[in-house]
Amino acid sequence: MTDVRLREEICRFGRSLFERGLTPGSSGNISLRLDDGGWLVTPTNASLGFLDPARIARLDAQGKLVSGDAPTKEIPLHTALYETRAGARAIVHLHSTHAVAITMLPEIDPMAVLPPMTPYYLMRAGQTALVPYFRPGDPAVADAIKGLAGRYSSVLLANHGPVVAGVTLEAAVFATEELEETAKLYLLLRGLNPRYLSPEQVSDLVRVFGLTLPRHDEHGH
Ligand SMILES: [Zn+2]
């Protein structure tokens, strides 16, 4: 895809996410890795609903601004995941309500934030890790993401929001949406003793769709 098309795609998905209330105000940011090793990154203080393709930050392979507005200050979230997650070509970070809400619940397992509720959550988002709360701008959040060693394509920042990688921007957006909707389902069903997918049903999905779930192998089922 050409540079122009990629910029348009960032704006189109950004507007779609914003208009559906998935990230308010000027929160949230999107990045794309380019073939030359550089990046396109949404600008600082920009609403995802009103992006201008020409003002999207273009960074070189060293992360230096080549053109456009200054990139989001949350760029360490993106670079930490690109550095550790082989094959990540696009990253979406949102402040989406239900995903943020579940990070504050006491029972959350930081290595598998949500139970296996639907096949599409597992197929698109995989499992999700939770990293602790960090003050916005604290560089330690990047170390926490790197500490997951790229095993997760979707990470939740406590009291903040999801960071999700994909092999394309569309894949990263769809995975973020699955994470948000599954968090919503979890909250709807919390305390109602719901029936999640069984270990056998999860194993079947892993086998048929070739999924890599970090926790699945550890438990050996
Ligand atoms: Zn944020």
Boltz pocket constraint, residues with backbone or C-beta under 6 A from the ligand:
constraints:
  - pocket:
      binder: B
      contacts: [[A, 27], [A, 28], [A, 74], [A, 93], [A, 94], [A, 95], [A, 160], [A, 161]]
      max_distance: 6.0
